[in-house]
């Protein structure tokens, strides 16, 4: 599985992130703690690289989170509907 698939699966299972009014919020720190097997440089860049550009509302296969503030991300609701084989 790709890291994106592992990430989405962890959120769908409720193992990562927290549910708020706007949806599922994940911090960079939580992400790094949940995926200790990922090299630190990649773990620091994964969520920032997956951030949907300001002014955009739709996700793509590589952009599926919104930056709420530094180190805090909101998962796009459509990403939570993705199905991945286990």
N, C-alpha and C positions, 0 to 999 in steps of 0.2 A: 504494500500500500504506500501511496505517496504521503508526504507529511500533511498535505491539505486533507487527504482522506482521513488520516489518523486524527487530525485536528477536529474536523466536522463530526466524526464518530464520537470523540470524547465529549463534545458539546451535546450531541444528541442523547448520549447516555447520562448526561448530567454530571459527568466527572470533571469537567472543566468549565469555568465561567460561572457567572451568576445571573439569574433572571431579574431584570428590572422592567419598568414600565415600557421602555423603548425596545426591549429585546434582551439578548444575551450579551453581557459585557465581559470582556477578557482583558486582563492586564498582561503586559509583557512579562512581568515577574511571575505571574501564575503560569503562563505559557512555558517559560524556561524551567520552572519547577516540575511541571507535568511531563516535559520531554527532556529529561536529563541526558538522554543518549544522543541528542543533537549537539553538534559542535557549537560552541558559544557564539562564534561570529555569525553563523547561519541562524541560530535561534534569535539573535538580536535583530536580524534583518527580515525574517519571515513575515511578521505582521506588518511592518512598515511597507514592505514590497507588495503586500496584498491589499493595500489601502486604495479604496475607490477615490478618484480625484475629486476635489471640491467642486460642487455644482452638479455632479453626476449622481444619479439615483439608482441606476441599474448595475447589476454585477456582471462580471465576465468570469471565465474559467480561472483567471489569475488574480482578479480583483474582487474580493468578497467581504471586506470589512470597512467600516468607517472609522476614522480617527476621532475619538471623542475629546481627548486631550493627550498630552505627552504620555506615552506608555499605556494608554487605555483605548480599547477598540470595541466597537459594536459590530457584531456579526450580522451581515445582511440576512434578512428573513428568508430569502430564496435559497441561500446556502444551507439553511437548516433542513430544507426539504430534499436535499440531494441524497440519493441512495448509493451506497458503496458496498461491494461484496466484502465479506469478512474473510 
